[in-house]
């Protein structure tokens, strides 16, 4: 009795791949029926014997890792418990019924052949298929292929291997780590901040072991931009006229950052006036053809040159792959195997209307072997497998396909060769030069013209010949900050630091965009949002490891060791989870440090805050938060500056502090007799003068008495010698009630007054005056500052009707008669005898009281 023909179930990763494989193996002689995904049936040979084939597919992962139902409720589950929770695998897309579909099709089949993508994720799906079908591993085979061309598919079927469990376990380990760490931190952050602030503009405040370090790179660049201080430089450029050409010469020194030194060299060159040709050199140089194209480099070019984000670029590449136009697009290798059929790939492009003639020339004249690259042991570099035209692919897919073709053709083209000519000159002891270049062989730049070397012709010179300088320019420039990270630069950083893989890098970048942590600007530049910046600054404050690439890089290294079978995957998962458990406990304990940044940056439901003044560090506007404790917050520098805890804070005439360039504020205390004083936010929080704390504690400007949080150094305590708002400039005389100084209240018009910088003493001056200001003059009798008073024309007390008067409020009879003092609840005219802090009996008190002359404003001279 004849044995029945064995049935072979073949499973691909996508329906389109299943169709391509079935079409090749059946020579398009197949029967197709419907199912959860299509099933293609045909007869053929398997392992040298007749067999009946059934080819179907999954649609990506069959299962996804998750927590059991009891952990799904955010309100009843402590996120800390998730680290030790069991994980389960649920069907990723239950409505597609893929698991049931595979189980049904496996019935009666003798063998299973897995045509999943040849990477770790594909290997993991292999074992998901084995689980769904119930096949014995001994009856299961793995096809390894890099494209769905006839040649590759047939070759893969003739060289079947066993699926790699270690690579599958590496994916299991990564999934469990990412789930537990990501969900625990995300749930805690979201629960803590959601509803507390009204303008977070993100539904979920997510954390991811890869996602967050990716965001960290963007924020780090943002902080570099906003802390950058431009620096002027100068460069010397002589001009000559030779053979009718005006040529600018380059200075050997490049640029200098000292104007005086640059001008000295300018003078030396100018006085000489004649340039001597000291050397003429020619050198043949080579611009090397590119190495093979891997995924990371494709993503970088797609973003920087084609304008495609990484996610879109991979979608287009996968579509080109499933349609058979290119080889497998996920590869880390840039080196081709020695057996690669370059002539066959080139021959497929000879009829292409765009580059067919160029390719024919390579085949006729001989193509080059590609430069040595890196063989990562996965797939060959991304290669065009068959010719296409734009109308076959659509605009976006065509652009990507066109680049892949041009890159491959470039790898087997000759190098670009050119002659570089350099002329060196000497004048006034300084060296200058000019260069020209002439292309000898275009090589690969003929097919990749954006990399071409441009000819630059320069006239002939004779060594020793002297040439007159026609013009001498001292160019002034300024260093500029870096720009926001581009996607291409971010991909490079991720690859360098081991964040993600060629398959997952696009996902991580897409995540930080979708979470509203960064926004993609023109030129594919990534600008962090307020939320993204605040999150990273919060992690940096609590535990920088959470947003640095080091830990993820270590995890990726361990996962690679799992894939190679060198470490136990359970041990790696346990170790990493223990590490993150401790970090999570500490993070929860210190969350108020992050909350302080959120509170300063985001509006609560009851207080929205408002923009007030410019930061002296970044020159961006800071936000004034009026709720206790009153403070300013610079969103660019991520710095908090505490302010007086009572009074109304306003911008003060857009004036700036000479010490730190912060815009000044004016604080006006409540009530009709509340005093006002200007302050610099930075100086108030960080007093710049040694020993000033003693005075601040005495003054009790704020309510807390703690430096930087409510009691600081306002301008009326500042000893800056030249600032127009400092104590030195605005102080008038000693306070009669304490050891402080009476300082002119700059915004008290028309009720002009002096306020003590230590106590509540107020001295009212000439009421209704048009203007009152301090001068640099001192009273010869008491050493108080002379005031200049501009009286109102209608109420001037001056006999001749003039309005301008200068004098000392203690010694000038007119001004003294117009002065009233208020302290506590008592008003009185200041006594003509007690003009200082306490005059001697029978004599006039000078300054702060009798005896030797003391500067009344410098009562803190000994600090």
C-alpha positions in Angstrom: 0.0 0.0 0.0 1.5 3.4 -1.1 2.3 5.9 1.7 0.3 9.1 1.5 2.1 12.2 0.3 3.3 14.2 3.3 1.9 17.7 3.8 4.2 20.6 4.6 2.9 23.7 6.3 4.9 26.9 5.4 4.4 30.0 7.5 5.6 33.5 6.4 5.5 36.8 8.4 3.2 38.6 6.1 0.5 37.6 3.5 2.5 39.3 0.7 5.6 37.2 1.6 3.6 34.0 1.6 2.2 34.9 -1.9 5.7 35.5 -3.2 7.1 32.3 -1.8 4.2 30.2 -3.0 4.4 31.8 -6.5 8.1 31.0 -6.8 7.9 27.4 -5.5 4.8 26.5 -7.5 5.8 28.5 -10.6 2.5 30.3 -10.1 0.6 27.0 -10.4 -1.2 27.1 -7.1 -4.7 27.0 -5.6 -5.6 29.8 -3.2 -8.4 29.8 -0.6 -9.5 32.2 2.0 -8.8 32.0 5.8 -7.7 34.4 8.5 -4.9 34.9 6.0 -4.8 33.3 2.6 -3.6 29.7 2.1 -1.8 28.8 -1.1 -1.6 25.1 -2.0 0.4 23.2 -4.6 2.4 20.0 -5.0 6.2 19.8 -5.2 9.2 18.2 -3.6 10.4 18.5 0.0 13.7 17.0 1.2 13.9 15.2 -2.1 10.5 13.5 -1.9 7.1 14.5 -3.3 5.0 16.6 -0.9 1.9 18.8 -0.8 2.6 22.3 0.3 0.3 24.8 2.2 1.7 28.3 2.4 0.1 30.8 4.7 1.2 33.6 7.1 0.9 35.4 10.3 0.6 39.2 10.6 3.6 40.0 12.8 3.7 38.7 16.4 1.0 36.3 17.3 1.3 37.0 21.1 2.2 40.0 23.1 3.5 40.0 26.7 1.2 41.5 29.4 0.2 41.3 33.1 -2.6 39.1 34.4 -6.0 40.7 34.8 -5.6 41.4 38.6 -2.8 43.9 37.7 -4.7 45.8 35.1 -6.5 48.2 37.4 -4.3 51.2 38.0 -6.1 52.4 41.1 -5.8 49.1 43.0 -2.3 48.0 41.9 0.8 49.4 43.4 3.2 49.9 40.5 6.0 48.5 42.7 4.2 45.1 42.6 4.6 44.9 38.8 8.3 44.3 39.1 7.7 40.9 40.7 4.4 40.1 38.9 4.1 37.1 36.6 3.8 37.9 32.9 1.6 36.1 30.4 1.3 36.1 26.7 -2.0 37.0 25.1 -3.0 36.9 21.5 -1.9 40.2 19.9 -4.9 40.5 17.6 -7.7 38.2 18.9 -10.1 39.3 16.2 -7.8 38.0 13.5 -7.9 34.5 15.0 -4.3 33.7 13.8 -3.7 31.2 16.5 -6.8 29.2 15.6 -6.0 29.5 11.9 -2.5 28.0 12.3 -3.8 25.2 14.5 -6.4 24.3 11.9 -4.0 24.4 9.0 -1.4 22.3 10.9 -3.8 19.4 11.2 -2.6 16.5 9.1 0.7 18.2 8.2 4.0 16.3 8.7 6.5 19.2 8.6 6.6 22.9 9.5 8.8 25.3 7.5 9.1 28.8 9.0 9.7 31.7 6.6 9.7 34.4 9.2 11.9 37.5 8.8 15.5 36.6 9.6 16.1 38.6 12.7 15.6 38.1 16.4 11.9 39.2 16.3 11.4 36.7 13.4 13.0 34.0 15.4 10.7 34.8 18.3 7.7 34.5 16.1 9.0 31.1 14.9 8.5 29.7 18.4 5.1 31.5 18.6 4.1 29.6 15.5 5.5 26.3 16.9 3.4 26.9 20.1 0.2 27.6 18.0 0.6 24.6 15.7 1.9 22.1 18.3 4.7 20.8 16.1 7.6 18.9 17.4 10.9 20.8 17.1 12.3 17.8 15.2 9.7 18.3 12.5 10.3 22.0 12.3 12.6 23.8 9.8 13.8 27.3 9.4 14.3 29.0 6.0 17.0 31.7 6.0 16.7 34.2 3.1 17.4 37.9 2.4 15.0 38.5 -0.5 12.0 36.9 -2.1 13.6 36.5 -5.5 13.3 33.1 -7.1 17.0 32.5 -6.6 17.0 33.3 -2.9 13.7 31.4 -2.1 14.9 28.2 -3.9 18.3 28.5 -2.2 16.7 28.9 1.2 14.5 25.8 0.7 17.6 23.7 -0.3 19.5 24.9 2.9 16.9 24.7 5.7 18.2 24.9 9.3 16.6 24.6 12.8 15.0 27.7 14.5 17.3 29.4 17.1 15.8 29.3 20.6 18.4 31.5 22.1 17.5 34.4 19.7 13.9 33.9 20.6 14.7 34.0 24.3 16.6 37.2 23.9 13.4 38.8 22.6 11.4 37.3 25.5 13.9 38.9 27.9 13.7 42.3 26.3 9.9 42.2 26.2 9.6 41.3 29.9 12.1 44.0 31.0 10.5 46.7 28.9 7.0 45.8 30.0 7.8 45.7 33.8 10.0 48.8 33.8 8.0 50.9 31.4 4.6 50.1 32.8 5.6 50.6 36.5 7.3 54.0 35.9 4.6 55.1 33.4 1.7 54.3 35.7 3.3 56.0 38.7 4.3 59.2 36.7 0.9 59.4 35.0 -1.1 58.9 38.2 1.0 61.4 40.1 0.9 64.2 37.5 -2.3 63.7 35.7 -5.0 66.0 36.9 -2.5 68.0 38.9 -1.5 70.2 36.0 -3.8 71.5 33.3 -1.5 71.9 30.4 0.7 68.8 30.2 -0.7 68.1 26.7 -0.1 64.4 27.0 -2.6 61.7 28.0 0.1 59.4 29.4 3.4 60.5 30.9 5.3 57.5 29.7 8.7 56.1 30.5 10.6 53.6 28.5 14.1 52.1 29.0 14.9 53.0 25.3 12.4 55.8 24.7 13.6 58.0 27.6 17.4 57.9 26.8 16.4 58.7 23.3 14.6 61.8 24.6 17.6 62.5 26.8 19.8 63.0 23.7 17.3 65.6 22.3 17.1 67.5 25.6 20.8 67.5 26.1 21.3 69.2 22.8 18.5 71.7 23.7 20.3 72.6 26.9 23.6 73.0 25.0 21.9 75.5 22.7 20.4 77.5 25.5 23.5 77.7 27.6 25.7 78.6 24.6 27.5 81.9 24.9 28.7 83.3 21.5 32.3 84.4 21.2 33.6 86.9 18.6 36.5 86.0 16.4 38.5 87.7 13.7 40.2 86.4 10.6 42.5 88.1 8.1 41.8 87.7 4.4 44.1 89.4 1.8 42.8 89.6 -1.8 45.0 89.4 -4.9 44.2 89.8 -8.6 45.9 87.3 -10.9 45.2 86.7 -14.5 42.0 88.7 -14.2 40.7 86.7 -11.3 40.2 88.1 -7.8 41.3 85.5 -5.3 40.6 85.5 -1.5 43.5 83.9 0.4 43.0 81.8 3.6 45.0 82.6 6.7 47.1 79.7 8.1 46.1 80.8 11.7 42.4 80.5 10.8 40.8 82.8 13.3 41.7 84.6 16.5 39.6 85.5 19.5 41.5 88.7 20.4 40.8 91.8 18.4 44.0 93.5 19.4 46.2 90.6 18.3 44.3 90.3 15.0 44.7 94.0 14.3 48.4 93.7 15.0 48.7 91.0 12.3 46.6 93.2 10.0 49.0 96.0 10.5 52.0 93.8 9.7 50.4 92.5 6.5 49.3 96.0 5.5 52.7 97.5 6.0 54.4 94.8 3.9 51.9 95.0 1.0 53.5 92.3 -1.1 52.7 88.6 -1.1 55.5 86.2 -2.0 54.7 82.8 -3.5 56.6 80.4 -1.3 55.3 77.0 -2.4 53.3 75.4 -5.2 52.1 71.8 -4.7 49.9 69.3 -6.5 48.6 66.1 -5.0 46.3 63.5 -6.4 43.5 62.6 -3.9 40.8 60.1 -3.8 37.2 60.2 -2.5 36.3 56.6 -1.7 33.1 54.9 -3.0 30.6 54.1 -0.3 30.4 50.8 1.6 27.3 48.6 1.6 24.0 50.1 2.8 22.7 48.9 6.2 19.5 49.9 7.9 20.8 52.7 10.1 22.5 54.5 7.2 19.4 54.1 5.1 17.3 55.7 7.9 19.8 58.6 8.2 19.8 59.3 4.5 16.0 59.0 4.3 15.6 61.6 7.0 18.3 64.1 6.0 18.0 63.9 2.2 14.6 62.5 1.4 12.6 64.0 4.3 11.1 60.7 5.5 10.9 60.0 9.2 12.4 56.7 10.3 9.0 55.0 10.8 7.9 56.0 7.3 11.2 55.0 5.8 11.0 51.5 7.2 7.4 51.1 6.1 8.4 52.1 2.5 11.4 49.8 2.7 9.3 46.8 3.9 6.8 47.4 1.1 9.6 47.4 -1.4 11.0 44.2 0.1 7.6 42.4 0.1 7.1 43.4 -3.5 10.5 41.9 -4.4 12.3 45.1 -5.4 14.9 45.2 -2.6 16.6 42.7 -0.3 15.7 42.4 3.4 15.8 46.0 4.8 16.8 45.2 8.4 20.5 44.5 8.5 23.5 45.7 10.4 26.0 44.5 7.8 27.8 46.8 5.4 30.0 44.0 3.9 28.9 41.7 1.1 29.6 38.0 1.3 32.3 36.7 -1.0 29.8 34.7 -3.0 27.5 37.6 -3.7 26.4 37.8 -7.3 27.2 41.4 -8.2 26.9 40.8 -12.0 23.4 39.4 -11.6 22.2 42.3 -9.6 23.7 44.8 -12.0 22.3 43.0 -15.0 18.8 43.4 -13.6 19.3 47.2 -13.8 20.6 47.5 -17.4 17.1 48.3 -18.8 16.3 51.0 -16.2 15.6 54.2 -18.1 17.4 56.3 -15.4 20.7 54.6 -14.8 20.6 51.6 -17.2 23.3 53.1 -19.5 25.7 53.7 -16.6 25.2 50.2 -15.3 25.8 48.8 -18.8 29.1 50.7 -18.9 30.2 49.1 -15.6 29.4 45.6 -16.9 31.3 46.3 -20.1 34.3 48.1 -18.6 34.4 46.1 -15.4 32.9 46.9 -12.0 34.8 47.3 -8.7 34.5 45.1 -5.7 32.9 47.0 -2.8 35.1 48.3 -0.1 35.4 46.2 3.0 32.6 46.9 5.5 31.3 45.1 8.6 29.8 41.7 8.5 27.4 41.4 11.4 26.4 37.9 10.5 22.8 38.7 9.7 21.9 39.8 6.1 23.8 41.3 3.2 23.6 45.1 2.8 20.3 46.4 1.4 20.4 45.8 -2.4 18.0 46.3 -5.3 16.7 43.0 -6.6 14.8 43.9 -9.7 14.3 47.0 -11.8 11.4 49.4 -11.3 10.1 52.7 -12.6 8.5 55.6 -10.7 5.0 54.8 -12.0 5.3 51.3 -10.6 6.1 52.4 -7.1 4.6 55.7 -6.4 6.5 58.9 -5.5 7.7 58.2 -2.0 8.6 54.6 -2.5 10.4 55.5 -5.8 12.6 58.1 -4.0 13.7 55.5 -1.5 14.2 52.8 -4.1 16.1 55.2 -6.3 18.6 56.0 -3.5 19.0 52.3 -2.7 19.8 51.6 -6.4 22.2 54.6 -6.7 24.0 53.6 -3.5 24.5 50.0 -4.6 25.7 51.0 -8.0 28.0 53.5 -6.3 29.6 50.7 -4.2 30.8 48.9 -7.3 31.8 52.0 -9.2 35.4 53.4 -9.3 36.5 55.9 -6.6 36.4 59.6 -7.5 39.9 60.9 -8.2 40.9 64.6 -8.4 44.1 66.7 -8.3 44.3 69.2 -5.5 46.6 72.3 -6.1 47.8 74.4 -3.3 49.6 77.8 -3.5 51.2 79.1 -0.4 52.1 82.8 0.2 54.1 84.8 2.8 53.6 88.4 3.8 54.7 90.3 7.0 55.8 87.0 8.5 52.3 85.5 8.1 51.3 82.5 5.8 48.3 82.4 3.6 47.2 80.0 0.9 44.6 79.3 -1.8 43.6 75.9 -3.2 42.1 74.6 -6.4 41.0 71.2 -7.5 40.3 69.4 -10.8 38.4 66.2 -11.1 40.2 63.5 -13.1 37.8 60.6 -12.7 34.2 61.1 -11.5 33.8 57.5 -10.5 30.9 56.8 -8.2 29.9 60.5 -8.1 28.5 60.2 -11.6 25.7 58.1 -10.1 25.6 59.9 -6.8 26.0 63.5 -7.9 25.2 65.0 -4.5 28.6 63.7 -3.4 30.5 65.1 -6.4 33.7 67.1 -6.1 33.4 70.5 -7.9 36.1 71.8 -10.0 37.8 75.0 -8.7 40.2 76.6 -11.1 43.0 78.9 -9.9 45.4 80.7 -12.2 49.1 79.8 -12.6 51.7 81.2 -10.2 55.5 81.2 -10.2 57.4 80.3 -7.0 59.2 83.4 -5.7 57.0 85.8 -7.6 55.7 88.7 -5.6 52.1 90.0 -5.9 50.6 93.2 -4.6 47.7 92.9 -2.1 44.6 94.4 -3.8 42.5 94.4 -0.6 42.9 93.4 3.0 39.9 92.4 5.0 39.7 91.8 8.7 36.6 89.6 9.0 34.6 89.7 12.2 32.5 86.7 13.0 30.9 85.0 16.0 30.7 81.4 17.1 27.2 80.0 16.8 25.4 77.4 19.0 24.6 73.9 17.6 21.2 73.4 16.1 18.5 71.0 17.4 19.4 67.4 16.8 18.2 66.1 13.5 16.7 62.6 13.2 19.8 61.6 11.3 22.1 62.7 14.2 19.8 61.1 16.8 20.0 57.8 14.9 23.8 58.0 15.0 23.8 58.7 18.7 21.4 55.8 19.4 23.6 53.4 17.3 26.8 54.6 19.0 25.4 54.2 22.5 23.6 50.9 21.9 20.1 52.3 22.3 17.7 50.0 20.3 18.4 47.9 17.3 18.2 48.6 13.5 14.6 47.3 13.9 13.5 49.3 17.0 15.3 52.6 16.5 12.4 54.0 14.3 9.9 52.9 16.9 11.6 54.7 19.8 11.9 58.0 17.8 8.3 57.7 16.7 7.3 57.2 20.4 8.9 60.4 21.7 7.1 62.3 18.9 3.7 60.7 19.6 4.0 61.3 23.3 4.5 65.0 22.6 8.0 65.0 24.1 9.6 66.4 20.9 8.2 68.1 17.8 9.7 67.6 14.3 10.6 70.9 12.8 11.7 71.8 9.3 14.7 69.9 8.2 13.6 66.9 10.4 15.0 68.7 13.5 13.8 67.5 16.8 12.8 70.2 19.2 12.0 69.0 22.8 8.7 70.2 24.1 8.2 71.7 27.6 7.0 68.3 28.8 10.0 66.5 27.4 12.5 68.9 28.8 10.8 68.9 32.3 10.8 65.1 32.4 14.4 64.7 31.5 15.4 67.5 34.0 13.4 65.6 36.6 15.2 62.4 35.9 18.5 64.2 36.0 17.6 65.7 39.4 16.5 62.3 41.0 18.5 59.6 39.2 20.4 60.5 35.9 20.7 56.8 35.1 17.0 56.8 34.2 17.7 59.0 31.1 21.3 58.1 30.3 22.1 55.5 27.7 24.5 53.5 29.9 21.9 51.1 31.5 20.1 50.4 28.3 23.4 49.8 26.5 24.3 47.3 29.2 20.9 45.6 28.8 21.3 45.4 25.0 24.7 43.8 25.5 23.3 41.2 27.9 20.4 40.5 25.4 23.0 39.9 22.7 24.8 37.4 25.0 21.4 35.6 25.5 21.0 35.5 21.7 24.4 33.9 21.4 23.6 31.3 24.1 26.3 32.6 26.4 24.1 33.6 29.4 20.8 32.4 30.9 17.9 34.7 30.0 16.2 34.2 33.4 19.3 35.4 35.2 19.6 38.5 33.0 15.9 39.4 33.5 16.2 38.9 37.3 19.3 41.0 37.6 17.9 43.9 35.5 14.5 43.9 37.3 16.2 44.0 40.7 18.3 46.9 39.6 15.2 48.9 38.3 13.2 47.9 41.4 15.7 49.8 43.6 15.7 52.7 41.2 11.9 52.8 41.2 11.7 52.9 45.0 14.2 55.8 45.1 12.3 57.6 42.3 9.0 57.4 44.2 10.7 58.6 47.4 12.2 61.7 45.6 9.3 62.4 43.2 8.7 65.8 44.8 12.0 67.0 43.3 10.6 66.3 39.8 7.2 67.8 40.9 8.9 71.1 41.8 10.0 71.3 38.1 6.5 70.4 36.9 4.9 72.9 39.3 7.2 75.7 38.1 6.7 74.9 34.4 3.1 73.8 34.1 -0.1 75.4 35.1 -2.3 73.9 37.8 -6.0 74.0 37.3 -6.3 77.0 39.6 -3.1 79.0 38.6 -1.8 79.3 35.1 1.2 81.5 35.8 2.4 84.2 33.4 5.5 85.3 31.5 7.4 88.1 33.3 11.1 88.8 32.7 14.1 87.6 30.8 16.7 85.2 32.2 20.2 86.6 32.1 21.7 83.2 31.1 19.6 82.3 28.1 17.8 85.6 27.4 14.5 83.7 27.2 11.4 84.8 29.2 10.9 83.3 32.6 7.5 82.4 34.1 6.3 84.1 37.3 4.5 81.7 39.6 2.6 83.7 42.2 1.5 80.9 44.4 3.6 80.2 47.5 6.5 80.1 47.5 6.6 83.0 45.0 9.3 82.3 42.4 10.5 82.7 38.8 11.1 79.7 36.6 13.3 79.6 33.5 12.1 76.9 31.3 15.2 77.0 29.2 17.7 76.7 32.0 15.4 74.7 34.2 16.3 77.0 37.1 14.1 78.3 39.9 14.6 81.8 41.4 12.9 82.6 44.7 11.3 86.0 45.2 10.0 88.0 48.2 7.0 86.1 49.6 4.9 89.2 50.1 4.2 92.1 47.7 3.4 92.5 44.1 6.1 91.6 41.6 6.4 93.6 38.3 9.0 94.2 35.6 11.1 97.2 36.4 11.6 99.4 33.4 13.2 96.5 31.4 16.5 97.4 33.2 19.1 94.6 33.7 21.5 93.7 36.5 25.1 94.6 35.5 26.4 91.5 37.3 24.3 88.8 35.6 22.2 90.4 32.9 18.9 89.3 34.5 16.0 91.8 34.0 15.2 93.7 37.3 11.9 93.4 39.1 10.2 95.8 41.4 8.5 94.4 44.6 5.8 96.6 46.1 4.6 95.7 49.5 0.8 95.8 50.2 -1.0 98.8 51.7 -0.9 102.5 51.1 2.4 102.9 52.9 4.0 99.7 51.7 7.6 100.3 50.4 8.9 99.2 47.1 12.4 98.0 46.1 14.0 96.7 42.9 15.7 93.3 42.8 17.6 91.0 40.5 16.1 87.5 40.6 19.5 85.8 40.4 21.2 88.0 43.0 18.2 87.6 45.3 18.4 83.8 45.2 22.2 83.7 45.0 23.7 86.8 46.8 27.0 87.5 44.9 28.9 89.3 47.7 30.6 87.4 50.5 29.2 88.1 54.0 26.0 89.7 52.8 24.0 87.0 54.6 24.3 88.8 57.9 22.6 91.9 56.5 19.9 89.8 54.8 19.0 88.0 58.0 18.8 91.4 59.7 16.7 92.9 57.0 14.1 90.0 57.0 13.1 91.0 53.5 11.1 87.8 53.1 9.1 85.5 55.5 11.2 82.4 55.7 14.6 83.9 56.7 16.3 81.3 54.5 18.7 82.4 51.8 17.3 81.7 48.3 13.8 80.8 49.6 12.1 84.1 50.6 14.9 86.2 52.1 17.6 87.4 49.7 19.6 90.4 48.5 17.5 93.1 46.9 19.1 96.0 45.1 18.8 98.2 48.3 21.3 95.9 50.0 23.7 95.5 47.1 27.1 97.2 47.4 27.7 97.3 43.7 29.7 100.6 43.2 28.3 101.7 39.8 24.9 100.2 39.3 22.2 102.9 39.3 19.9 100.8 41.4 22.3 99.7 44.1 22.6 100.8 47.7 25.6 102.9 46.8 23.7 104.8 44.2 20.2 105.1 45.8 21.1 105.2 49.5 20.6 108.7 51.0 21.4 108.7 54.8 21.3 106.5 57.9 18.0 105.3 59.2 17.1 107.2 62.5 15.5 104.0 63.9 18.0 101.2 63.2 21.4 100.4 61.7 20.0 100.4 58.2 20.1 103.0 55.4 17.3 105.1 54.0 17.0 104.4 50.3 15.0 106.3 47.7 11.9 104.4 46.7 12.2 104.7 42.8 8.5 104.2 42.0 6.9 106.2 44.9 5.9 109.3 42.8 4.0 111.5 43.4 4.3 110.5 47.1 8.0 110.5 47.1 9.7 108.7 50.1 12.7 107.0 51.5 12.5 103.5 52.8 14.8 101.8 55.3 16.5 98.7 53.9 16.4 97.1 57.3 13.2 98.1 59.1 9.8 99.6 58.3 10.8 103.2 58.7 9.4 105.5 56.0 10.5 109.1 55.3 8.2 111.1 53.1 9.8 113.8 50.9 8.4 116.8 49.0 4.9 115.6 48.0 3.8 116.2 44.4 7.3 116.8 43.1 7.7 116.1 39.4 11.0 114.1 40.0 13.4 113.3 42.9 16.7 111.6 42.3 19.9 110.9 44.1 23.2 112.5 42.9 26.9 111.6 43.3 27.4 114.6 45.5 27.8 114.4 49.3 26.7 116.8 52.0 29.9 118.4 53.4 28.4 118.5 56.9 26.8 115.0 57.3 28.0 113.1 54.3 24.5 112.2 53.2 23.7 112.1 49.5 22.5 115.3 47.9 19.0 115.0 46.3 17.9 116.7 43.2 14.2 117.8 43.4 12.2 118.9 40.3 9.1 120.6 41.9 5.8 120.9 40.1 5.5 124.3 38.4 2.2 124.9 40.1 3.2 124.1 43.6 6.9 124.9 43.7 8.0 126.4 47.1 10.9 128.2 45.4 10.5 132.0 45.6 11.5 132.8 42.1 9.1 130.2 40.6 11.9 127.9 39.5 11.4 124.2 39.9 14.9 122.6 40.3 16.6 122.4 43.7 19.5 120.4 45.1 20.2 119.8 48.8 20.6 117.5 51.8 17.4 116.5 53.5 19.1 116.8 56.8 21.0 120.1 56.4 19.0 122.0 53.7 16.3 124.0 55.5 13.9 124.0 52.5 14.0 120.2 51.9 14.1 119.5 55.7 10.9 121.4 56.2 9.1 119.2 53.7 10.1 115.9 55.2 7.9 113.7 57.4 8.8 110.4 59.0 6.5 107.5 59.6 7.4 104.5 61.7 4.8 102.2 63.0 1.7 104.3 63.5 3.3 107.6 64.5 3.9 110.6 62.2 6.2 113.5 63.2 8.3 116.1 61.6 12.0 115.1 61.8 13.7 117.2 64.4 16.2 119.7 63.2 18.5 118.4 66.0 18.3 114.6 65.4 19.4 114.4 61.9 21.2 111.1 62.2 20.5 107.9 64.1 20.7 109.7 67.4 22.3 113.1 67.7 24.5 114.1 70.6 22.9 116.5 73.1 23.6 120.1 72.3 25.2 119.3 69.0 24.4 118.2 65.4 24.4 114.5 64.7 26.4 113.6 61.6 25.6 110.6 59.6 24.5 107.8 61.8 25.4 109.7 65.0 28.1 111.8 66.6 31.8 111.5 66.7 33.7 110.6 63.6 32.3 110.9 60.1 30.9 107.7 58.8 29.5 106.9 55.4 25.8 106.5 56.2 25.2 104.2 53.3 28.1 101.9 54.1 26.9 100.7 57.5 28.0 97.2 56.4 31.6 98.3 55.5 33.1 95.7 57.7 31.3 92.6 56.3 
